Amino acid sequence: MENNVIELKAEEREELEKYTKRGKHSAKLIKRARVILALDRSNKVRTQRINEICKTERVSRQGLNNIRSEFLAAASISEFLSRKKRETPPIERKITGEVEAKIVATACSEVPKGYARWTLRLLAEKVVELGYIDSISFNSVKTVLKKHSLSLI
């Protein structure tokens, strides 16, 4: 447990205090900074108990432990207080540029027999039937056509 003790240097403490007093940061990051300040054991006569910190900062005990671990693992305070950018999107895009081009080309092509014009649902069915994509909603077809300034009306 002693390796989880946080003892800030004077300049680190000052940086965190400035961070919490400026209103230009997200509430989540300000709360993280305030939790670290509360956990700091350097130059304190009486340190707060974990339960007191959880209550005053409105964070769960597990959340407090996570914040502490992330702070100890971070190389610097600025790294700790910055949001990580995703390297990849959560779900791989299903509609690629090639599929978009094929949807637009299909919308510009001749209408199947028995129909007066393309509808979004008919176009979605035709694109799947031709094997350009395994499944697609008519709303996605609408989005693609809007993106390319096309309309079926």
LINMOKA-V976732 format. One record per backbone hydrogen bond with DSSP energy under -1.0 kcal/mol. NH is the residue of the N-H (numbers start at 0). CO is the residue of the C=O. E is the energy in kcal/mol with one decimal. If there is no record, write none. Layout:
BEGIN
nh;co;e
NH;CO;E
NH;CO;E
END
This chain:
BEGIN
nh;co;e
3;0;-1.6
4;1;-1.3
12;8;-2.6
13;9;-2.3
14;10;-2.2
15;11;-2.3
16;12;-2.4
17;13;-2.4
18;14;-2.1
19;15;-2.0
20;16;-1.2
21;17;-1.4
29;25;-2.1
30;26;-2.4
31;27;-1.9
32;28;-2.0
33;29;-2.4
34;30;-2.3
35;31;-2.0
36;32;-2.2
37;33;-2.1
38;34;-2.0
39;35;-1.1
40;5;-2.7
52;48;-2.2
53;49;-2.6
54;50;-2.0
55;51;-2.8
56;52;-2.7
58;53;-1.8
63;59;-2.4
64;60;-2.3
65;61;-2.5
66;62;-2.5
67;63;-2.5
68;64;-2.5
69;65;-2.6
70;66;-2.2
71;67;-2.4
72;68;-1.8
73;69;-1.4
79;75;-1.9
80;76;-2.3
99;95;-2.4
100;96;-2.3
101;97;-1.9
102;98;-2.2
103;99;-2.6
104;100;-2.5
105;101;-2.2
106;102;-2.4
107;103;-1.7
114;111;-1.6
122;118;-2.7
123;119;-2.3
124;120;-2.4
125;121;-2.4
126;122;-2.3
127;123;-1.8
128;124;-2.6
129;125;-2.4
130;127;-1.2
131;126;-1.9
140;136;-1.7
141;137;-2.2
142;138;-2.2
143;139;-2.2
144;140;-2.5
145;141;-2.5
146;142;-2.2
147;143;-1.4
148;145;-1.8
149;144;-3.5
END
